Amino acid sequence: MSDRINARIDIGLKKRAVKIFDRLGITEAEAIRLFYAQVELHQGIPFPLTIPNATTIAAFDETNKPEKLPSFKTFRALRNQTGV
């Protein structure tokens, strides 16, 4: 016996995921079944879920104002600025 799942998902996310599924040789349905099997096996979500800390939240907030983010004309300039 089987059941049906209906879910809305961002079209861009879906397209990017389907490309990966194709490379793996699996269908979307198989990917969903794999996820459910892993949830059962781990008795929870099969990857860590955490609440972002203050530093991460600040980084998220910065992305909402891209005009305030630094930009670099060359990779060398970025490396010089970051010391990498």
mmCIF file of the N, C-alpha and C atoms, coordinates in Angstrom:
data_MODEL
# 
_entry.id   MODEL 
# 
loop_
_atom_site.group_PDB 
_atom_site.id 
_atom_site.type_symbol 
_atom_site.label_atom_id 
_atom_site.label_alt_id 
_atom_site.label_comp_id 
_atom_site.label_asym_id 
_atom_site.label_entity_id 
_atom_site.label_seq_id 
_atom_site.pdbx_PDB_ins_code 
_atom_site.Cartn_x 
_atom_site.Cartn_y 
_atom_site.Cartn_z 
_atom_site.occupancy 
_atom_site.B_iso_or_equiv 
_atom_site.pdbx_formal_charge 
_atom_site.auth_seq_id 
_atom_site.auth_comp_id 
_atom_site.auth_asym_id 
_atom_site.auth_atom_id 
_atom_site.pdbx_PDB_model_num 
ATOM 1   N N  . MET A 1 1  ? 0.850  -1.176 0.000   1.00 0.00 ? 1  MET A N  1 
ATOM 2   C CA . MET A 1 1  ? 0.000  0.000  0.000   1.00 0.00 ? 1  MET A CA 1 
ATOM 3   C C  . MET A 1 1  ? 0.888  1.229  0.000   1.00 0.00 ? 1  MET A C  1 
ATOM 4   N N  . SER A 1 2  ? 0.435  2.296  -0.612  1.00 0.00 ? 2  SER A N  1 
ATOM 5   C CA . SER A 1 2  ? 1.200  3.537  -0.642  1.00 0.00 ? 2  SER A CA 1 
ATOM 6   C C  . SER A 1 2  ? 0.278  4.722  -0.408  1.00 0.00 ? 2  SER A C  1 
ATOM 7   N N  . ASP A 1 3  ? 0.894  5.840  -0.127  1.00 0.00 ? 3  ASP A N  1 
ATOM 8   C CA . ASP A 1 3  ? 0.161  7.076  0.123   1.00 0.00 ? 3  ASP A CA 1 
ATOM 9   C C  . ASP A 1 3  ? 0.754  8.153  -0.765  1.00 0.00 ? 3  ASP A C  1 
ATOM 10  N N  . ARG A 1 4  ? 0.047  9.241  -0.923  1.00 0.00 ? 4  ARG A N  1 
ATOM 11  C CA . ARG A 1 4  ? 0.460  10.326 -1.793  1.00 0.00 ? 4  ARG A CA 1 
ATOM 12  C C  . ARG A 1 4  ? 0.822  11.550 -0.957  1.00 0.00 ? 4  ARG A C  1 
ATOM 13  N N  . ILE A 1 5  ? 1.852  12.273 -1.390  1.00 0.00 ? 5  ILE A N  1 
ATOM 14  C CA . ILE A 1 5  ? 2.267  13.511 -0.742  1.00 0.00 ? 5  ILE A CA 1 
ATOM 15  C C  . ILE A 1 5  ? 2.119  14.639 -1.749  1.00 0.00 ? 5  ILE A C  1 
ATOM 16  N N  . ASN A 1 6  ? 1.473  15.716 -1.343  1.00 0.00 ? 6  ASN A N  1 
ATOM 17  C CA . ASN A 1 6  ? 1.389  16.925 -2.162  1.00 0.00 ? 6  ASN A CA 1 
ATOM 18  C C  . ASN A 1 6  ? 2.067  18.049 -1.402  1.00 0.00 ? 6  ASN A C  1 
ATOM 19  N N  . ALA A 1 7  ? 3.021  18.693 -2.041  1.00 0.00 ? 7  ALA A N  1 
ATOM 20  C CA . ALA A 1 7  ? 3.744  19.775 -1.368  1.00 0.00 ? 7  ALA A CA 1 
ATOM 21  C C  . ALA A 1 7  ? 4.111  20.849 -2.379  1.00 0.00 ? 7  ALA A C  1 
ATOM 22  N N  . ARG A 1 8  ? 4.083  22.085 -1.930  1.00 0.00 ? 8  ARG A N  1 
ATOM 23  C CA . ARG A 1 8  ? 4.541  23.202 -2.757  1.00 0.00 ? 8  ARG A CA 1 
ATOM 24  C C  . ARG A 1 8  ? 6.003  23.444 -2.446  1.00 0.00 ? 8  ARG A C  1 
ATOM 25  N N  . ILE A 1 9  ? 6.783  23.712 -3.503  1.00 0.00 ? 9  ILE A N  1 
ATOM 26  C CA . ILE A 1 9  ? 8.210  23.959 -3.319  1.00 0.00 ? 9  ILE A CA 1 
ATOM 27  C C  . ILE A 1 9  ? 8.648  25.011 -4.330  1.00 0.00 ? 9  ILE A C  1 
ATOM 28  N N  . ASP A 1 10 ? 9.589  25.836 -3.932  1.00 0.00 ? 10 ASP A N  1 
ATOM 29  C CA . ASP A 1 10 ? 10.124 26.865 -4.814  1.00 0.00 ? 10 ASP A CA 1 
ATOM 30  C C  . ASP A 1 10 ? 10.608 26.220 -6.108  1.00 0.00 ? 10 ASP A C  1 
ATOM 31  N N  . ILE A 1 11 ? 10.215 26.787 -7.240  1.00 0.00 ? 11 ILE A N  1 
ATOM 32  C CA . ILE A 1 11 ? 10.534 26.175 -8.535  1.00 0.00 ? 11 ILE A CA 1 
ATOM 33  C C  . ILE A 1 11 ? 12.032 26.129 -8.789  1.00 0.00 ? 11 ILE A C  1 
ATOM 34  N N  . GLY A 1 12 ? 12.762 27.163 -8.374  1.00 0.00 ? 12 GLY A N  1 
ATOM 35  C CA . GLY A 1 12 ? 14.216 27.151 -8.568  1.00 0.00 ? 12 GLY A CA 1 
ATOM 36  C C  . GLY A 1 12 ? 14.890 26.060 -7.766  1.00 0.00 ? 12 GLY A C  1 
ATOM 37  N N  . LEU A 1 13 ? 14.479 25.921 -6.512  1.00 0.00 ? 13 LEU A N  1 
ATOM 38  C CA . LEU A 1 13 ? 15.021 24.868 -5.657  1.00 0.00 ? 13 LEU A CA 1 
ATOM 39  C C  . LEU A 1 13 ? 14.727 23.498 -6.261  1.00 0.00 ? 13 LEU A C  1 
ATOM 40  N N  . LYS A 1 14 ? 13.510 23.311 -6.744  1.00 0.00 ? 14 LYS A N  1 
ATOM 41  C CA . LYS A 1 14 ? 13.118 22.028 -7.337  1.00 0.00 ? 14 LYS A CA 1 
ATOM 42  C C  . LYS A 1 14 ? 13.986 21.716 -8.559  1.00 0.00 ? 14 LYS A C  1 
ATOM 43  N N  . LYS A 1 15 ? 14.173 22.688 -9.433  1.00 0.00 ? 15 LYS A N  1 
ATOM 44  C CA . LYS A 1 15 ? 14.973 22.459 -10.646 1.00 0.00 ? 15 LYS A CA 1 
ATOM 45  C C  . LYS A 1 15 ? 16.413 22.103 -10.298 1.00 0.00 ? 15 LYS A C  1 
ATOM 46  N N  . ARG A 1 16 ? 16.979 22.816 -9.324  1.00 0.00 ? 16 ARG A N  1 
ATOM 47  C CA . ARG A 1 16 ? 18.362 22.531 -8.931  1.00 0.00 ? 16 ARG A CA 1 
ATOM 48  C C  . ARG A 1 16 ? 18.477 21.140 -8.309  1.00 0.00 ? 16 ARG A C  1 
ATOM 49  N N  . ALA A 1 17 ? 17.505 20.774 -7.494  1.00 0.00 ? 17 ALA A N  1 
ATOM 50  C CA . ALA A 1 17 ? 17.525 19.450 -6.868  1.00 0.00 ? 17 ALA A CA 1 
ATOM 51  C C  . ALA A 1 17 ? 17.350 18.350 -7.912  1.00 0.00 ? 17 ALA A C  1 
ATOM 52  N N  . VAL A 1 18 ? 16.455 18.549 -8.869  1.00 0.00 ? 18 VAL A N  1 
ATOM 53  C CA . VAL A 1 18 ? 16.219 17.535 -9.902  1.00 0.00 ? 18 VAL A CA 1 
ATOM 54  C C  . VAL A 1 18 ? 17.486 17.299 -10.723 1.00 0.00 ? 18 VAL A C  1 
ATOM 55  N N  . LYS A 1 19 ? 18.249 18.356 -10.983 1.00 0.00 ? 19 LYS A N  1 
ATOM 56  C CA . LYS A 1 19 ? 19.526 18.179 -11.702 1.00 0.00 ? 19 LYS A CA 1 
ATOM 57  C C  . LYS A 1 19 ? 20.457 17.253 -10.918 1.00 0.00 ? 19 LYS A C  1 
ATOM 58  N N  . ILE A 1 20 ? 20.478 17.425 -9.621  1.00 0.00 ? 20 ILE A N  1 
ATOM 59  C CA . ILE A 1 20 ? 21.324 16.565 -8.781  1.00 0.00 ? 20 ILE A CA 1 
ATOM 60  C C  . ILE A 1 20 ? 20.786 15.143 -8.761  1.00 0.00 ? 20 ILE A C  1 
ATOM 61  N N  . PHE A 1 21 ? 19.464 14.997 -8.633  1.00 0.00 ? 21 PHE A N  1 
ATOM 62  C CA . PHE A 1 21 ? 18.869 13.656 -8.662  1.00 0.00 ? 21 PHE A CA 1 
ATOM 63  C C  . PHE A 1 21 ? 19.204 12.954 -9.973  1.00 0.00 ? 21 PHE A C  1 
ATOM 64  N N  . ASP A 1 22 ? 19.131 13.699 -11.083 1.00 0.00 ? 22 ASP A N  1 
ATOM 65  C CA . ASP A 1 22 ? 19.468 13.118 -12.384 1.00 0.00 ? 22 ASP A CA 1 
ATOM 66  C C  . ASP A 1 22 ? 20.910 12.609 -12.400 1.00 0.00 ? 22 ASP A C  1 
ATOM 67  N N  . ARG A 1 23 ? 21.815 13.406 -11.855 1.00 0.00 ? 23 ARG A N  1 
ATOM 68  C CA . ARG A 1 23 ? 23.220 12.985 -11.810 1.00 0.00 ? 23 ARG A CA 1 
ATOM 69  C C  . ARG A 1 23 ? 23.398 11.749 -10.946 1.00 0.00 ? 23 ARG A C  1 
ATOM 70  N N  . LEU A 1 24 ? 22.558 11.625 -9.907  1.00 0.00 ? 24 LEU A N  1 
ATOM 71  C CA . LEU A 1 24 ? 22.624 10.459 -9.024  1.00 0.00 ? 24 LEU A CA 1 
ATOM 72  C C  . LEU A 1 24 ? 21.889 9.254  -9.607  1.00 0.00 ? 24 LEU A C  1 
ATOM 73  N N  . GLY A 1 25 ? 21.103 9.490  -10.657 1.00 0.00 ? 25 GLY A N  1 
ATOM 74  C CA . GLY A 1 25 ? 20.351 8.400  -11.274 1.00 0.00 ? 25 GLY A CA 1 
ATOM 75  C C  . GLY A 1 25 ? 19.107 8.009  -10.502 1.00 0.00 ? 25 GLY A C  1 
ATOM 76  N N  . ILE A 1 26 ? 18.511 8.985  -9.784  1.00 0.00 ? 26 ILE A N  1 
ATOM 77  C CA . ILE A 1 26 ? 17.287 8.691  -9.043  1.00 0.00 ? 26 ILE A CA 1 
ATOM 78  C C  . ILE A 1 26 ? 16.199 9.694  -9.422  1.00 0.00 ? 26 ILE A C  1 
ATOM 79  N N  . THR A 1 27 ? 14.972 9.300  -9.203  1.00 0.00 ? 27 THR A N  1 
ATOM 80  C CA . THR A 1 27 ? 13.836 10.175 -9.475  1.00 0.00 ? 27 THR A CA 1 
ATOM 81  C C  . THR A 1 27 ? 13.520 11.015 -8.237  1.00 0.00 ? 27 THR A C  1 
ATOM 82  N N  . GLU A 1 28 ? 12.664 12.002 -8.429  1.00 0.00 ? 28 GLU A N  1 
ATOM 83  C CA . GLU A 1 28 ? 12.217 12.795 -7.281  1.00 0.00 ? 28 GLU A CA 1 
ATOM 84  C C  . GLU A 1 28 ? 11.519 11.909 -6.254  1.00 0.00 ? 28 GLU A C  1 
ATOM 85  N N  . ALA A 1 29 ? 10.689 11.002 -6.713  1.00 0.00 ? 29 ALA A N  1 
ATOM 86  C CA . ALA A 1 29 ? 9.967  10.104 -5.805  1.00 0.00 ? 29 ALA A CA 1 
ATOM 87  C C  . ALA A 1 29 ? 10.945 9.242  -5.018  1.00 0.00 ? 29 ALA A C  1 
ATOM 88  N N  . GLU A 1 30 ? 11.992 8.731  -5.695  1.00 0.00 ? 30 GLU A N  1 
ATOM 89  C CA . GLU A 1 30 ? 12.990 7.921  -4.997  1.00 0.00 ? 30 GLU A CA 1 
ATOM 90  C C  . GLU A 1 30 ? 13.739 8.760  -3.960  1.00 0.00 ? 30 GLU A C  1 
ATOM 91  N N  . ALA A 1 31 ? 14.027 10.014 -4.287  1.00 0.00 ? 31 ALA A N  1 
ATOM 92  C CA . ALA A 1 31 ? 14.715 10.896 -3.340  1.00 0.00 ? 31 ALA A CA 1 
ATOM 93  C C  . ALA A 1 31 ? 13.855 11.114 -2.098  1.00 0.00 ? 31 ALA A C  1 
ATOM 94  N N  . ILE A 1 32 ? 12.570 11.308 -2.300  1.00 0.00 ? 32 ILE A N  1 
ATOM 95  C CA . ILE A 1 32 ? 11.661 11.493 -1.162  1.00 0.00 ? 32 ILE A CA 1 
ATOM 96  C C  . ILE A 1 32 ? 11.602 10.224 -0.322  1.00 0.00 ? 32 ILE A C  1 
ATOM 97  N N  . ARG A 1 33 ? 11.507 9.061  -0.975  1.00 0.00 ? 33 ARG A N  1 
ATOM 98  C CA . ARG A 1 33 ? 11.498 7.797  -0.236  1.00 0.00 ? 33 ARG A CA 1 
ATOM 99  C C  . ARG A 1 33 ? 12.793 7.612  0.546   1.00 0.00 ? 33 ARG A C  1 
ATOM 100 N N  . LEU A 1 34 ? 13.937 7.994  -0.061  1.00 0.00 ? 34 LEU A N  1 
ATOM 101 C CA . LEU A 1 34 ? 15.221 7.900  0.649   1.00 0.00 ? 34 LEU A CA 1 
ATOM 102 C C  . LEU A 1 34 ? 15.225 8.791  1.883   1.00 0.00 ? 34 LEU A C  1 
ATOM 103 N N  . PHE A 1 35 ? 14.703 10.005 1.748   1.00 0.00 ? 35 PHE A N  1 
ATOM 104 C CA . PHE A 1 35 ? 14.645 10.910 2.885   1.00 0.00 ? 35 PHE A CA 1 
ATOM 105 C C  . PHE A 1 35 ? 13.789 10.301 3.993   1.00 0.00 ? 35 PHE A C  1 
ATOM 106 N N  . TYR A 1 36 ? 12.624 9.801  3.649   1.00 0.00 ? 36 TYR A N  1 
ATOM 107 C CA . TYR A 1 36 ? 11.746 9.194  4.657   1.00 0.00 ? 36 TYR A CA 1 
ATOM 108 C C  . TYR A 1 36 ? 12.409 7.987  5.316   1.00 0.00 ? 36 TYR A C  1 
ATOM 109 N N  . ALA A 1 37 ? 13.119 7.182  4.532   1.00 0.00 ? 37 ALA A N  1 
ATOM 110 C CA . ALA A 1 37 ? 13.798 6.015  5.094   1.00 0.00 ? 37 ALA A CA 1 
ATOM 111 C C  . ALA A 1 37 ? 14.881 6.453  6.087   1.00 0.00 ? 37 ALA A C  1 
ATOM 112 N N  . GLN A 1 38 ? 15.587 7.542  5.768   1.00 0.00 ? 38 GLN A N  1 
ATOM 113 C CA . GLN A 1 38 ? 16.609 8.057  6.673   1.00 0.00 ? 38 GLN A CA 1 
ATOM 114 C C  . GLN A 1 38 ? 15.988 8.641  7.941   1.00 0.00 ? 38 GLN A C  1 
ATOM 115 N N  . VAL A 1 39 ? 14.842 9.287  7.817   1.00 0.00 ? 39 VAL A N  1 
ATOM 116 C CA . VAL A 1 39 ? 14.137 9.793  9.000   1.00 0.00 ? 39 VAL A CA 1 
ATOM 117 C C  . VAL A 1 39 ? 13.788 8.627  9.914   1.00 0.00 ? 39 VAL A C  1 
ATOM 118 N N  . GLU A 1 40 ? 13.281 7.552  9.323   1.00 0.00 ? 40 GLU A N  1 
ATOM 119 C CA . GLU A 1 40 ? 12.938 6.371  10.128  1.00 0.00 ? 40 GLU A CA 1 
ATOM 120 C C  . GLU A 1 40 ? 14.193 5.777  10.775  1.00 0.00 ? 40 GLU A C  1 
ATOM 121 N N  . LEU A 1 41 ? 15.260 5.625  9.999   1.00 0.00 ? 41 LEU A N  1 
ATOM 122 C CA . LEU A 1 41 ? 16.491 5.037  10.501  1.00 0.00 ? 41 LEU A CA 1 
ATOM 123 C C  . LEU A 1 41 ? 17.080 5.851  11.655  1.00 0.00 ? 41 LEU A C  1 
ATOM 124 N N  . HIS A 1 42 ? 17.080 7.169  11.517  1.00 0.00 ? 42 HIS A N  1 
ATOM 125 C CA . HIS A 1 42 ? 17.675 8.049  12.535  1.00 0.00 ? 42 HIS A CA 1 
ATOM 126 C C  . HIS A 1 42 ? 16.686 8.451  13.626  1.00 0.00 ? 42 HIS A C  1 
ATOM 127 N N  . GLN A 1 43 ? 15.435 8.091  13.427  1.00 0.00 ? 43 GLN A N  1 
ATOM 128 C CA . GLN A 1 43 ? 14.382 8.490  14.360  1.00 0.00 ? 43 GLN A CA 1 
ATOM 129 C C  . GLN A 1 43 ? 14.341 10.011 14.516  1.00 0.00 ? 43 GLN A C  1 
ATOM 130 N N  . GLY A 1 44 ? 14.510 10.702 13.411  1.00 0.00 ? 44 GLY A N  1 
ATOM 131 C CA . GLY A 1 44 ? 14.497 12.165 13.381  1.00 0.00 ? 44 GLY A CA 1 
ATOM 132 C C  . GLY A 1 44 ? 15.041 12.641 12.049  1.00 0.00 ? 44 GLY A C  1 
ATOM 133 N N  . ILE A 1 45 ? 15.195 13.926 11.924  1.00 0.00 ? 45 ILE A N  1 
ATOM 134 C CA . ILE A 1 45 ? 15.758 14.494 10.694  1.00 0.00 ? 45 ILE A CA 1 
ATOM 135 C C  . ILE A 1 45 ? 17.200 13.997 10.566  1.00 0.00 ? 45 ILE A C  1 
ATOM 136 N N  . PRO A 1 46 ? 17.601 13.511 9.391   1.00 0.00 ? 46 PRO A N  1 
ATOM 137 C CA . PRO A 1 46 ? 18.912 12.869 9.256   1.00 0.00 ? 46 PRO A CA 1 
ATOM 138 C C  . PRO A 1 46 ? 20.087 13.834 9.077   1.00 0.00 ? 46 PRO A C  1 
ATOM 139 N N  . PHE A 1 47 ? 19.923 15.052 9.522   1.00 0.00 ? 47 PHE A N  1 
ATOM 140 C CA . PHE A 1 47 ? 21.009 16.028 9.520   1.00 0.00 ? 47 PHE A CA 1 
ATOM 141 C C  . PHE A 1 47 ? 20.729 17.003 10.644  1.00 0.00 ? 47 PHE A C  1 
ATOM 142 N N  . PRO A 1 48 ? 21.769 17.676 11.129  1.00 0.00 ? 48 PRO A N  1 
ATOM 143 C CA . PRO A 1 48 ? 21.560 18.551 12.284  1.00 0.00 ? 48 PRO A CA 1 
ATOM 144 C C  . PRO A 1 48 ? 20.716 19.775 11.942  1.00 0.00 ? 48 PRO A C  1 
ATOM 145 N N  . LEU A 1 49 ? 19.787 20.080 12.804  1.00 0.00 ? 49 LEU A N  1 
ATOM 146 C CA . LEU A 1 49 ? 18.999 21.305 12.709  1.00 0.00 ? 49 LEU A CA 1 
ATOM 147 C C  . LEU A 1 49 ? 19.332 22.126 13.937  1.00 0.00 ? 49 LEU A C  1 
ATOM 148 N N  . THR A 1 50 ? 19.794 23.343 13.712  1.00 0.00 ? 50 THR A N  1 
ATOM 149 C CA . THR A 1 50 ? 20.164 24.190 14.840  1.00 0.00 ? 50 THR A CA 1 
ATOM 150 C C  . THR A 1 50 ? 19.583 25.579 14.662  1.00 0.00 ? 50 THR A C  1 
ATOM 151 N N  . ILE A 1 51 ? 19.400 26.255 15.766  1.00 0.00 ? 51 ILE A N  1 
ATOM 152 C CA . ILE A 1 51 ? 18.953 27.639 15.738  1.00 0.00 ? 51 ILE A CA 1 
ATOM 153 C C  . ILE A 1 51 ? 20.195 28.491 15.512  1.00 0.00 ? 51 ILE A C  1 
ATOM 154 N N  . PRO A 1 52 ? 20.175 29.380 14.518  1.00 0.00 ? 52 PRO A N  1 
ATOM 155 C CA . PRO A 1 52 ? 21.371 30.184 14.240  1.00 0.00 ? 52 PRO A CA 1 
ATOM 156 C C  . PRO A 1 52 ? 21.767 31.044 15.442  1.00 0.00 ? 52 PRO A C  1 
ATOM 157 N N  . ASN A 1 53 ? 23.090 31.179 15.638  1.00 0.00 ? 53 ASN A N  1 
ATOM 158 C CA . ASN A 1 53 ? 23.579 32.042 16.714  1.00 0.00 ? 53 ASN A CA 1 
ATOM 159 C C  . ASN A 1 53 ? 23.584 33.497 16.229  1.00 0.00 ? 53 ASN A C  1 
ATOM 160 N N  . ALA A 1 54 ? 23.955 34.404 17.100  1.00 0.00 ? 54 ALA A N  1 
ATOM 161 C CA . ALA A 1 54 ? 23.900 35.837 16.786  1.00 0.00 ? 54 ALA A CA 1 
ATOM 162 C C  . ALA A 1 54 ? 24.788 36.194 15.590  1.00 0.00 ? 54 ALA A C  1 
ATOM 163 N N  . THR A 1 55 ? 25.950 35.571 15.476  1.00 0.00 ? 55 THR A N  1 
ATOM 164 C CA . THR A 1 55 ? 26.854 35.852 14.362  1.00 0.00 ? 55 THR A CA 1 
ATOM 165 C C  . THR A 1 55 ? 26.232 35.436 13.039  1.00 0.00 ? 55 THR A C  1 
ATOM 166 N N  . THR A 1 56 ? 25.612 34.263 13.027  1.00 0.00 ? 56 THR A N  1 
ATOM 167 C CA . THR A 1 56 ? 24.975 33.781 11.807  1.00 0.00 ? 56 THR A CA 1 
ATOM 168 C C  . THR A 1 56 ? 23.787 34.652 11.434  1.00 0.00 ? 56 THR A C  1 
ATOM 169 N N  . ILE A 1 57 ? 22.997 35.042 12.413  1.00 0.00 ? 57 ILE A N  1 
ATOM 170 C CA . ILE A 1 57 ? 21.850 35.914 12.144  1.00 0.00 ? 57 ILE A CA 1 
ATOM 171 C C  . ILE A 1 57 ? 22.325 37.249 11.582  1.00 0.00 ? 57 ILE A C  1 
ATOM 172 N N  . ALA A 1 58 ? 23.406 37.788 12.131  1.00 0.00 ? 58 ALA A N  1 
ATOM 173 C CA . ALA A 1 58 ? 23.956 39.050 11.618  1.00 0.00 ? 58 ALA A CA 1 
ATOM 174 C C  . ALA A 1 58 ? 24.409 38.885 10.171  1.00 0.00 ? 58 ALA A C  1 
ATOM 175 N N  . ALA A 1 59 ? 25.011 37.745 9.853   1.00 0.00 ? 59 ALA A N  1 
ATOM 176 C CA . ALA A 1 59 ? 25.440 37.491 8.473   1.00 0.00 ? 59 ALA A CA 1 
ATOM 177 C C  . ALA A 1 59 ? 24.230 37.395 7.549   1.00 0.00 ? 59 ALA A C  1 
ATOM 178 N N  . PHE A 1 60 ? 23.155 36.734 7.997   1.00 0.00 ? 60 PHE A N  1 
ATOM 179 C CA . PHE A 1 60 ? 21.927 36.675 7.204   1.00 0.00 ? 60 PHE A CA 1 
ATOM 180 C C  . PHE A 1 60 ? 21.393 38.076 6.955   1.00 0.00 ? 60 PHE A C  1 
ATOM 181 N N  . ASP A 1 61 ? 21.384 38.896 8.010   1.00 0.00 ? 61 ASP A N  1 
ATOM 182 C CA . ASP A 1 61 ? 20.870 40.261 7.897   1.00 0.00 ? 61 ASP A CA 1 
ATOM 183 C C  . ASP A 1 61 ? 21.684 41.084 6.899   1.00 0.00 ? 61 ASP A C  1 
ATOM 184 N N  . GLU A 1 62 ? 22.997 40.874 6.865   1.00 0.00 ? 62 GLU A N  1 
ATOM 185 C CA . GLU A 1 62 ? 23.843 41.598 5.915   1.00 0.00 ? 62 GLU A CA 1 
ATOM 186 C C  . GLU A 1 62 ? 23.438 41.329 4.471   1.00 0.00 ? 62 GLU A C  1 
ATOM 187 N N  . THR A 1 63 ? 23.005 40.115 4.192   1.00 0.00 ? 63 THR A N  1 
ATOM 188 C CA . THR A 1 63 ? 22.648 39.774 2.814   1.00 0.00 ? 63 THR A CA 1 
ATOM 189 C C  . THR A 1 63 ? 21.385 40.481 2.353   1.00 0.00 ? 63 THR A C  1 
ATOM 190 N N  . ASN A 1 64 ? 20.607 41.011 3.288   1.00 0.00 ? 64 ASN A N  1 
ATOM 191 C CA . ASN A 1 64 ? 19.413 41.762 2.916   1.00 0.00 ? 64 ASN A CA 1 
ATOM 192 C C  . ASN A 1 64 ? 19.749 43.177 2.464   1.00 0.00 ? 64 ASN A C  1 
ATOM 193 N N  . LYS A 1 65 ? 21.012 43.577 2.633   1.00 0.00 ? 65 LYS A N  1 
ATOM 194 C CA . LYS A 1 65 ? 21.467 44.913 2.230   1.00 0.00 ? 65 LYS A CA 1 
ATOM 195 C C  . LYS A 1 65 ? 22.742 44.763 1.404   1.00 0.00 ? 65 LYS A C  1 
ATOM 196 N N  . PRO A 1 66 ? 22.648 44.184 0.203   1.00 0.00 ? 66 PRO A N  1 
ATOM 197 C CA . PRO A 1 66 ? 23.861 43.898 -0.574  1.00 0.00 ? 66 PRO A CA 1 
ATOM 198 C C  . PRO A 1 66 ? 24.667 45.154 -0.912  1.00 0.00 ? 66 PRO A C  1 
ATOM 199 N N  . GLU A 1 67 ? 24.010 46.308 -0.967  1.00 0.00 ? 67 GLU A N  1 
ATOM 200 C CA . GLU A 1 67 ? 24.740 47.536 -1.273  1.00 0.00 ? 67 GLU A CA 1 
ATOM 201 C C  . GLU A 1 67 ? 25.741 47.899 -0.178  1.00 0.00 ? 67 GLU A C  1 
ATOM 202 N N  . LYS A 1 68 ? 25.561 47.352 1.020   1.00 0.00 ? 68 LYS A N  1 
ATOM 203 C CA . LYS A 1 68 ? 26.469 47.632 2.129   1.00 0.00 ? 68 LYS A CA 1 
ATOM 204 C C  . LYS A 1 68 ? 27.601 46.608 2.234   1.00 0.00 ? 68 LYS A C  1 
ATOM 205 N N  . LEU A 1 69 ? 27.515 45.547 1.442   1.00 0.00 ? 69 LEU A N  1 
ATOM 206 C CA . LEU A 1 69 ? 28.555 44.516 1.484   1.00 0.00 ? 69 LEU A CA 1 
ATOM 207 C C  . LEU A 1 69 ? 29.775 44.978 0.692   1.00 0.00 ? 69 LEU A C  1 
ATOM 208 N N  . PRO A 1 70 ? 30.973 44.615 1.137   1.00 0.00 ? 70 PRO A N  1 
ATOM 209 C CA . PRO A 1 70 ? 32.165 44.999 0.379   1.00 0.00 ? 70 PRO A CA 1 
ATOM 210 C C  . PRO A 1 70 ? 32.211 44.271 -0.955  1.00 0.00 ? 70 PRO A C  1 
ATOM 211 N N  . SER A 1 71 ? 32.792 44.918 -1.929  1.00 0.00 ? 71 SER A N  1 
ATOM 212 C CA . SER A 1 71 ? 32.991 44.264 -3.222  1.00 0.00 ? 71 SER A CA 1 
ATOM 213 C C  . SER A 1 71 ? 34.443 44.463 -3.635  1.00 0.00 ? 71 SER A C  1 
ATOM 214 N N  . PHE A 1 72 ? 34.906 43.586 -4.485  1.00 0.00 ? 72 PHE A N  1 
ATOM 215 C CA . PHE A 1 72 ? 36.303 43.595 -4.891  1.00 0.00 ? 72 PHE A CA 1 
ATOM 216 C C  . PHE A 1 72 ? 36.379 43.426 -6.401  1.00 0.00 ? 72 PHE A C  1 
ATOM 217 N N  . LYS A 1 73 ? 37.268 44.171 -7.017  1.00 0.00 ? 73 LYS A N  1 
ATOM 218 C CA . LYS A 1 73 ? 37.416 44.097 -8.471  1.00 0.00 ? 73 LYS A CA 1 
ATOM 219 C C  . LYS A 1 73 ? 38.220 42.870 -8.898  1.00 0.00 ? 73 LYS A C  1 
ATOM 220 N N  . THR A 1 74 ? 39.084 42.396 -8.005  1.00 0.00 ? 74 THR A N  1 
ATOM 221 C CA . THR A 1 74 ? 39.896 41.225 -8.331  1.00 0.00 ? 74 THR A CA 1 
ATOM 222 C C  . THR A 1 74 ? 39.932 40.272 -7.145  1.00 0.00 ? 74 THR A C  1 
ATOM 223 N N  . PHE A 1 75 ? 40.266 39.038 -7.455  1.00 0.00 ? 75 PHE A N  1 
ATOM 224 C CA . PHE A 1 75 ? 40.420 38.046 -6.392  1.00 0.00 ? 75 PHE A CA 1 
ATOM 225 C C  . PHE A 1 75 ? 41.601 38.419 -5.499  1.00 0.00 ? 75 PHE A C  1 
ATOM 226 N N  . ARG A 1 76 ? 42.631 38.973 -6.111  1.00 0.00 ? 76 ARG A N  1 
ATOM 227 C CA . ARG A 1 76 ? 43.799 39.395 -5.333  1.00 0.00 ? 76 ARG A CA 1 
ATOM 228 C C  . ARG A 1 76 ? 43.424 40.456 -4.306  1.00 0.00 ? 76 ARG A C  1 
ATOM 229 N N  . ALA A 1 77 ? 42.573 41.400 -4.692  1.00 0.00 ? 77 ALA A N  1 
ATOM 230 C CA . ALA A 1 77 ? 42.109 42.438 -3.754  1.00 0.00 ? 77 ALA A CA 1 
ATOM 231 C C  . ALA A 1 77 ? 41.340 41.805 -2.593  1.00 0.00 ? 77 ALA A C  1 
ATOM 232 N N  . LEU A 1 78 ? 40.509 40.827 -2.881  1.00 0.00 ? 78 LEU A N  1 
ATOM 233 C CA . LEU A 1 78 ? 39.772 40.111 -1.829  1.00 0.00 ? 78 LEU A CA 1 
ATOM 234 C C  . LEU A 1 78 ? 40.750 39.415 -0.898  1.00 0.00 ? 78 LEU A C  1 
ATOM 235 N N  . ARG A 1 79 ? 41.726 38.719 -1.453  1.00 0.00 ? 79 ARG A N  1 
ATOM 236 C CA . ARG A 1 79 ? 42.717 38.018 -0.633  1.00 0.00 ? 79 ARG A CA 1 
ATOM 237 C C  . ARG A 1 79 ? 43.505 38.994 0.228   1.00 0.00 ? 79 ARG A C  1 
ATOM 238 N N  . ASN A 1 80 ? 43.872 40.125 -0.332  1.00 0.00 ? 80 ASN A N  1 
ATOM 239 C CA . ASN A 1 80 ? 44.634 41.114 0.439   1.00 0.00 ? 80 ASN A CA 1 
ATOM 240 C C  . ASN A 1 80 ? 43.789 41.646 1.594   1.00 0.00 ? 80 ASN A C  1 
ATOM 241 N N  . GLN A 1 81 ? 42.504 41.879 1.347   1.00 0.00 ? 81 GLN A N  1 
ATOM 242 C CA . GLN A 1 81 ? 41.618 42.406 2.384   1.00 0.00 ? 81 GLN A CA 1 
ATOM 243 C C  . GLN A 1 81 ? 41.378 41.406 3.503   1.00 0.00 ? 81 GLN A C  1 
ATOM 244 N N  . THR A 1 82 ? 41.224 40.124 3.131   1.00 0.00 ? 82 THR A N  1 
ATOM 245 C CA . THR A 1 82 ? 40.887 39.100 4.118   1.00 0.00 ? 82 THR A CA 1 
ATOM 246 C C  . THR A 1 82 ? 42.121 38.442 4.720   1.00 0.00 ? 82 THR A C  1 
ATOM 247 N N  . GLY A 1 83 ? 43.282 38.661 4.125   1.00 0.00 ? 83 GLY A N  1 
ATOM 248 C CA . GLY A 1 83 ? 44.499 38.060 4.648   1.00 0.00 ? 83 GLY A CA 1 
ATOM 249 C C  . GLY A 1 83 ? 44.631 36.583 4.341   1.00 0.00 ? 83 GLY A C  1 
ATOM 250 N N  . VAL A 1 84 ? 43.929 36.125 3.351   1.00 0.00 ? 84 VAL A N  1 
ATOM 251 C CA . VAL A 1 84 ? 43.989 34.699 2.979   1.00 0.00 ? 84 VAL A CA 1 
ATOM 252 C C  . VAL A 1 84 ? 45.003 34.495 1.883   1.00 0.00 ? 84 VAL A C  1 
# 
